[in-house]
Amino acid sequence: MKPENEIRSQVQKAYGEAITQTACCGGASPGSYAQAIGYSPAETTSAGAEVAGASMGCGNPLSFSEVQAGETVLDLGSGAGFDLLIAAEKVGPEGQVIGVDMTPEMLATAQANVAASGYQNIDLRQGIIENLPVDDASVDWVISNCVINLSPEKERVFGEISRVLKPGGRFSISDIVVADFPDTLRDNPILYNSCIAGAISEEEYLAGLETAGLAKVKVNMRAEFTAELLFSDSPSDFFNTTSPDCCGASTADTQQNLELFIKELQGKVQSLNFVGQKPQQGG
Ligand SMILES: C[S@@+](CC[C@H](N)C(=O)[O-])C[C@H]1O[C@@H](n2cnc3c(N)ncnc32)[C@H](O)[C@@H]1O
């Protein structure tokens, strides 16, 4: 296992390249990937084809939330900002949305998308989800979409979710989990950046959230995350086509990774939605 900061740098480089490459986002059928992972046509239309086309999520966490007007929503690893715009609409002008991401290129893209949207209630912050630039007990909702699997220190992230939620505050997290993942593929940078090699099991995820003091933790939705979804219809396909030198991998390595994925991981990779809450004080 590489040191934690080295893993974060590798991930940051990959996502910085992904969002700035010309092939990323808004291609032939922008929004089709977003709809395949759970967004409605209305959500993709309202956010705009370019923003929806830049989705690198693996679910739609807000669709499993009951976010109300006036509330504060925090998005961990907010990327290009698709979920921020949907949340901004839900909380309305009296509410607030905070997006945290560590990748400067992602934040710049999100900033441009937020400016174009006209929403005034979105605050973007650079930081790592293992040490959130957010006050204690200050948010009603934590959401996250396909990010925690990328963290080399998941227990710190779960602890941060617990710290920043108000008592009674809730979370809705869409993320990848794996079962029987081959140890030989754990250090593979392409599979790691693609949200697979860093993923833990469903049981470990549930235990991590509960150990951090979160309550009523359960899985709301599960779907197989197929090779087609991961590699063929998403901006993530930059890992195997347009940026062959990404993260030290050659085209041949990348092709081999794709073949390995299809052969060895089929049926072992799922996209889940986790929900739960911080207990009320004294409760
Ligand atoms: C797979 S993308 C998902 C982006 C967005 N949630 C979406 O649905 O499109 C992962 C994002 O998480 C960010 N990220 C990964 N690890 C992070 C960490 N440890 N701290 C902060 N941001 C992180 C990356 O910069 C990238 O923007």
The ligand as an SDF file (V2000), in Angstrom:
LIG
                    3D

 27 29  0  0  0  0  0  0  0  0999 V2000
  -15.2780   10.0680   -9.2250 C   0  0  0  0  0  0  0  0  0  0  0  0
  -15.1750   11.8160   -9.0340 S   0  0  0  0  0  0  0  0  0  0  0  0
  -16.8380   12.1970   -8.4980 C   0  0  0  0  0  0  0  0  0  0  0  0
  -17.1560   13.6720   -8.6090 C   0  0  0  0  0  0  0  0  0  0  0  0
  -18.5880   14.0660   -8.2970 C   0  0  0  0  0  0  0  0  0  0  0  0
  -18.9730   13.6380   -6.9720 N   0  0  0  0  0  0  0  0  0  0  0  0
  -19.5510   13.5320   -9.3240 C   0  0  0  0  0  0  0  0  0  0  0  0
  -20.4910   12.8150   -8.9460 O   0  0  0  0  0  0  0  0  0  0  0  0
  -19.3740   13.8090  -10.5070 O   0  0  0  0  0  0  0  0  0  0  0  0
  -14.2130   11.9480   -7.5550 C   0  0  0  0  0  0  0  0  0  0  0  0
  -13.9970   13.3750   -7.0690 C   0  0  0  0  0  0  0  0  0  0  0  0
  -13.5540   13.3310   -5.7230 O   0  0  0  0  0  0  0  0  0  0  0  0
  -12.4320   14.1610   -5.5540 C   0  0  0  0  0  0  0  0  0  0  0  0
  -11.6260   13.5200   -4.4840 N   0  0  0  0  0  0  0  0  0  0  0  0
  -11.1190   12.2780   -4.4760 C   0  0  0  0  0  0  0  0  0  0  0  0
  -10.5020   12.0120   -3.3180 N   0  0  0  0  0  0  0  0  0  0  0  0
  -10.6330   13.1290   -2.5560 C   0  0  0  0  0  0  0  0  0  0  0  0
  -10.1940   13.4800   -1.2410 C   0  0  0  0  0  0  0  0  0  0  0  0
   -9.5050   12.6200   -0.4900 N   0  0  0  0  0  0  0  0  0  0  0  0
  -10.5040   14.7210   -0.7840 N   0  0  0  0  0  0  0  0  0  0  0  0
  -11.1870   15.6140   -1.5500 C   0  0  0  0  0  0  0  0  0  0  0  0
  -11.6100   15.3330   -2.8060 N   0  0  0  0  0  0  0  0  0  0  0  0
  -11.3470   14.1020   -3.2990 C   0  0  0  0  0  0  0  0  0  0  0  0
  -11.7540   14.1930   -6.9150 C   0  0  0  0  0  0  0  0  0  0  0  0
  -10.9810   15.3740   -7.0730 O   0  0  0  0  0  0  0  0  0  0  0  0
  -12.9510   14.1670   -7.8540 C   0  0  0  0  0  0  0  0  0  0  0  0
  -13.4380   15.4440   -8.1310 O   0  0  0  0  0  0  0  0  0  0  0  0
  1  2  1  0
  2  3  1  0
  2 10  1  0
  3  4  1  0
  4  5  1  0
  5  6  1  0
  5  7  1  0
  7  8  2  0
  7  9  1  0
 10 11  1  0
 11 12  1  0
 11 26  1  0
 12 13  1  0
 13 14  1  0
 13 24  1  0
 14 15  1  0
 14 23  1  0
 15 16  2  0
 16 17  1  0
 17 18  1  0
 17 23  2  0
 18 19  1  0
 18 20  2  0
 20 21  1  0
 21 22  2  0
 22 23  1  0
 24 25  1  0
 24 26  1  0
 26 27  1  0
M  CHG  2   2   1   9  -1
M  END
$$$$
